[in-house]
Amino acid sequence: MSKNVGKESEGGITSSYKVDDDVVLKVPYSFFGSIYDEEEEKAVLAAMKQDSLTMGPNVQEFQAKFAEYVGTKYAFAVSNCTTAMHVCSQVIGLRPGDEVIVTPNTFIATSLVILKEGARPVYADIDPRTFNIDPKEIEKKITNRTKAIYVVHYGGQMCDMDPIMEIARKYHLVVLEDCAHAPGAEYKGRKAGSIGDFGCFSFHSLKNMTTLGEGGMITCNNDRYAEGIEKLRCMNLENWKDQTDYWIPSHFDVVDFDGKWGNNYRMNEAQAAVGIAQLKKLDMLNAKRIEFGRYITEGLQGIKGITPVYEDPNCKHVYHLYTICVEEEELGASRDDFLRVLYREEGIQGILHYQPTYHFTGLKRLGYGQNLCPIAEKFFYKRELNTPHHPRLTKDDLDAIIEGVKNAARKVRK
Ligand SMILES: Cc1ncc(COP(=O)(O)O)c(C=O)c1O
């Protein structure tokens, strides 16, 4: 039996979930989504001995290998996925008055990077089977202010990209793929991050691969976008036009990029060295997640009121999350009653991902209503929960999850 983890920590929900003192967990919701071995340890030690500790040869190598893996012309390493998406919002020139169509079923970051530029997220409802943004709903939300569509490949399964790209071409919209859950995922044989105008990845501790707990990457094929990303992630520096010596008038000049100011969103050399090692392991790490996900699906067959993960035949699902849905009518109990028993009595720590973004107080203050997307709202958020899922789970852990779900369902059935 695992010891309780997840005491309060500096990062709040970004580094652990609280566990009540009287609960003994069999399978905690781990905040490390990957596997490290000697390769990562050696890579960090070697990076520590370099003269330049940031944006050096490891970053360059990581970017080149990542672009090759995803199948894009460019990849740019950044500090995390939020900053990745923020740079893209700046590069496409988002401004107050612009609208971006976005899924409500995502971490707050996907909307934040629209709000930060003064533009307005417009929420389009989700598909009831994959929980990804529904292309038909996107088209309904287009106005003459719409500038872009930001999609999220929820849980590691890609959105239906063909109709999304068709809509984007028809209305001249930019498509950003939030690939935080989906490194290595595929849609009709094409990798996440290679279909839209931008792919933005997270290497946060929880993700399918990690660069020491934080990190991100932007993929793209467009030369002008690439120039903007490269400049805006690092202060927007340029050489002086009339430089005489390298220190005269100074080492660098600073400009804007189409009216946007630069940032420090850089990745350091130790993170990139770990990223190179993790990228080599990514297919193996995803294979474990897929194997474990399918094992759980098999184990959950026939439990009345419990719906396991749906795999879209067009997709390679990389199981960042394992999302169970609770059918209240069939089970005779709510998702919350079920989750309480699963956690308190069965020791399986389930987590909700996500409540619709427009529920948050900050968005309510901007005037967002509470029932904008009925499927995300009632059909998904009220039914869903995620069981612990990562590549270090043992057969005992997987069996404990299956048994826990079975037992909790039996106990709450009225
Ligand atoms: C769907 C989604 N998008 C974006 C992010 C933000 O990633 P990061 O923590 O690397 O900024 C996350 C992080 O959990 C996420 O789940």
The ligand as an ORCA input file, in Angstrom:
! r2SCAN-3c Opt
* xyz 0 1
  C      -4.888     21.355    -21.516
  C      -3.779     22.142    -20.887
  N      -3.324     23.250    -21.505
  C      -2.325     23.989    -20.991
  C      -1.732     23.649    -19.795
  C      -0.659     24.534    -19.232
  O       0.558     23.879    -19.236
  P       1.797     24.455    -18.421
  O       1.615     24.052    -17.001
  O       2.991     23.785    -19.044
  O       1.812     25.920    -18.600
  C      -2.145     22.505    -19.122
  C      -1.515     22.140    -17.849
  O      -1.956     21.381    -17.062
  C      -3.212     21.728    -19.674
  O      -3.645     20.629    -19.053
*
